[in-house]
Amino acid sequence: MTHTVHPYAHRLGIIRDWKSRWFAATPSEYRKNVMVDAAIRRFLKKRLRGHYVTSVEIERNQKMIRVLLRTSRPGFIIGRGGEGSAKLTKELEALVRSVKGTTPMPVRVDIEEVRSPESQAAVVAYMVAEGLEKRQTFRRVLKQTVEKVMANRDVEGARIAVSGRLGGAEMSRSEEAKKGRVPLQTLRADIDFAREVAYLPYGVIGIKVWIYRGEVFADEKSQ
């Protein structure tokens, strides 16, 4: 029997870098930092749902926390005249203050635009969730989304799996659509993976997306 591992964690230190980058001098400081990071990620996942955010990276020094958001629609988050990002920064600073036992720190939010959103698993997973929440049939959503992803020239393979009460059936089941190849065991394979949930009247439907974007070699490591 094999173990199923997260495609991102499986490649840490090989072709992937950590999504939280900081150093803690003591175990208690480490514990506090992890609590703050977890709170920030939970908050942003809820707050920025539907904003096509592909990843959240956190860096910190002794004076400040830097949150890097990668999104295919930066205008959604920045807002008119930067109002949105200023409001988000204040909310994050209030969140950091609310975590028990931590010292208040200023937060800086940097927003980076992502090219070709169809090659990003998080965006594709949300597209599937959006289709299901609009009551489209799951087979049609899977087929259309896989074809849209494969139309991108950066993508060599895609796999989308959905599970739950598909079509409102009494018994839950799993269905998937796959095109191209997705070599999960190849460590230099650039595989993007994301999970999402579609909220429907009869329950939630889980979505998993794997996107294979070719192989990465030592001289062209991507983060």
Secondary structure, 3 states (H helix, E strand, C coil): CCCCCCCCHHHECCCECCCEECCCCCHHHHHHHHHHHHHHHHHHHHHCCCCCEEEEEEEECCCCEEEEEEECCHHHHHCHHHHHHHHHHHHHHHHHHHCCCCCCCCEEEEEEECCCHHHCHHHHHHHHHHHHHCCCCHHHHHHHHHHHHHCCCCCCEEEEEEEECHHHCCCCEEEEEEEECCCCCCCCEEEEEEEEEEEECCEEEEEEEEEEEEECCHHHCCC
